[in-house]
Amino acid sequence: MTEPETKSPARVAILTVDDDPGVSRAVARDLRRRYGKDYRIVRAESGRQALEALNELKLRGDQVAVLLADHRMPEMDGVQFLEKAIDIYPNARRVLLTAYADTDAAINAINVVDLDYYLLKPWDPAEEKFYPIIDTQLEEWRHTDHRAVSQSKMIGHRWSARSSEVRDFLARNQVPYVSYMNDDPEGQRLLAAAGVNDSKLPVVITADGDVLVEPTDSELAEKVGLSTSPAEDFYDIVVIGAGPAGLGAAVYGASEGLRTVLVERIATGGQAGQSSRIENYLGFPDGVSGAQLTERARRQALKFGAELITTRDVVAVEVNGSARTVRFADGGTIDAHTVVLATGVSYRQLTAPGLDELAGRGVFYGSALSEAPGCAGQDVYIVGGANSAGQAAMYFSRYARTVTMLVRGPSLEASMSSYLIKQIATVETIKVRTTTEIVCGHGVDHLEGLTLRDNKSGDEEKVETGLLFVFIGAAPRTDWLDGATVRDQRGFVVAGPDLVVDGQRPTGWPLDRDPYHLETSIPGVFVAGDVRADSVKRVASAVGEGAMAVTLVHRYLEKR
Ligand SMILES: Cc1cc2nc3c(=O)[nH]c(=O)nc-3n(C[C@H](O)[C@H](O)[C@H](O)COP(=O)(O)OP(=O)(O)OC[C@H]3O[C@@H](n4cnc5c(N)ncnc54)[C@H](O)[C@@H]3O)c2cc1C
């Protein structure tokens, strides 16, 4: 028997299924207490009943936002139920209720039914352990488009660096897509339908039916509807780099009435967009995925009227009288009163022999979150001991058979937040190998193994793996600013009081005032976020500096 627990006229349901009537009632009671006003709470006591209820809801044209299923149920367990429920409500968020002992089953369910969350029993107090999870799921559901989404299709080669880049580009730019390998029957069918063969991959078939063979990023951007050219001739601010600092500057600039354009080389979000879970950003006690946070910031910037241009690589900033000219790699330019440099940092490459040639073919720099499904059942290696590596280990452990972290130092304590160290310790499939380095990589057309050295004992060992994710020290890529702005020895951009040495302003500084706080050695050109010398490498500080740069832009514009 299923039981609609509330007479609410709302047409969106949350369904809970548990074979234990006591637990089932308790879950429904908690759900009703918080969500009963806005959602219809539907309760079932078996998978079969729950499926019947879903079919009824479907017939009535109702929507279902969240499915909450107990794992241990006789006849049909929670995962089996969710698997069937996908066919009826593919967009409903799927949450599995499990006992601690069933964590493995829950982790497997992530692959089988693309589980959104597994909730451990008991969930008391609900305010702390239950509602934040359901709130997040409801919010995620509200942000999905419940109509059929038109998707691009990408057909690529399993071991092609460019196929992996294109997948990453589409994912990071939030373009809905499905990816097929060239040896999948569906991939072959699509290639045949598009009238192309698999000698030149990747092939992208856009939602509008355009066929792109080995597209460049800018070709892709144009065809999938991302803007690549400025709409105006002149702006108040050009922000270079759409990570948290650039997005912060764009939101504050545009919301304060400045004509603002944000220029990005690859995809909105920067490093933060690649973070699987940011747990220390103010206001998100339950954590937030970097993609979600930065996608919201992108929408916020656009809402205030900022313009966003992607796939344009900035290669120079020049002074033209009172204007600042930003030059692109393809020769185009934008002029503005001011510039905010927010170009962040990129991971350093590993220098061990054999790895360079396998980049994108098993060796990835940064999270490459779009590779996660390919990790299913694999033994994955991660290099690095900082938070980014720890987050990646947690994330990939949901997919991989084992995750091994290779850490050069003697422990994680010096480099990683303690909350993350604790989380890692609870996952049996994550191993941490300290004082360990990679000697070389093996593989012909893709990574097949690594030789590791224990720096304490000097012992070397060869391990088999096809996936290595690298998170080692980051460097700013600012060579293009050579001769334009003052940078420190490592390439970070120096700003504000740090430019005044022994009372001397930087060479060529034309004004009779010192540079403002985030101002570089070019008046009117500001710097924010990770690329600034001595900056704090955090999302919050990057956003804060983006906002602060805009205040200084106002001051600069007023006092010119
Ligand atoms: C995996 C991972 C996890 C992390 N987790 C956390 C966390 O939990 N908490 C936390 O506080 N911090 C975290 N960080 C750090 C945080 O993401 C960074 O401090 C933050 O993103 C810095 O923001 P930014 O805007 O200065 O630079 P970035 O995020 O690096 O963005 C810079 C942007 O500029 C673009 N760009 C660069 N050069 C050019 C050019 N010449 N032309 C056009 N565009 C250009 C880049 O493509 C990039 O999109 C994490 C970082 C990583 C990689």
The ligand as an ORCA input file, in Angstrom:
! r2SCAN-3c Opt
* xyz 0 1
  C      40.973     20.433     -7.735
  C      41.023     21.680     -6.903
  C      40.353     21.735     -5.697
  C      40.364     22.923     -4.930
  N      39.648     22.953     -3.765
  C      39.575     24.099     -3.064
  C      38.773     24.174     -1.885
  O      38.167     23.196     -1.464
  N      38.707     25.365     -1.240
  C      39.365     26.474     -1.675
  O      39.218     27.537     -1.081
  N      40.150     26.428     -2.785
  C      40.271     25.272     -3.486
  N      41.069     25.206     -4.597
  C      41.819     26.414     -4.992
  C      40.899     27.394     -5.740
  O      40.179     26.701     -6.736
  C      41.715     28.511     -6.353
  O      42.367     29.212     -5.309
  C      40.823     29.484     -7.128
  O      40.170     28.814     -8.189
  C      41.646     30.636     -7.697
  O      40.809     31.428     -8.468
  P      41.365     32.398     -9.603
  O      40.167     33.004    -10.245
  O      42.400     33.276     -9.035
  O      42.129     31.472    -10.647
  P      41.706     30.178    -11.464
  O      40.639     29.424    -10.773
  O      42.989     29.484    -11.752
  O      41.080     30.755    -12.814
  C      41.870     31.410    -13.770
  C      41.171     31.375    -15.123
  O      41.899     32.201    -16.043
  C      41.958     31.581    -17.316
  N      43.119     32.095    -18.025
  C      44.433     31.946    -17.684
  N      45.221     32.590    -18.542
  C      44.407     33.165    -19.462
  C      44.648     33.971    -20.617
  N      45.893     34.332    -20.974
  N      43.591     34.378    -21.358
  C      42.321     34.031    -20.978
  N      42.040     33.286    -19.896
  C      43.069     32.861    -19.138
  C      42.095     30.101    -16.974
  O      41.690     29.284    -18.066
  C      41.161     29.990    -15.765
  O      39.855     29.671    -16.147
  C      41.095     24.047     -5.377
  C      41.803     23.978     -6.588
  C      41.771     22.819     -7.343
  C      42.521     22.758     -8.646
*
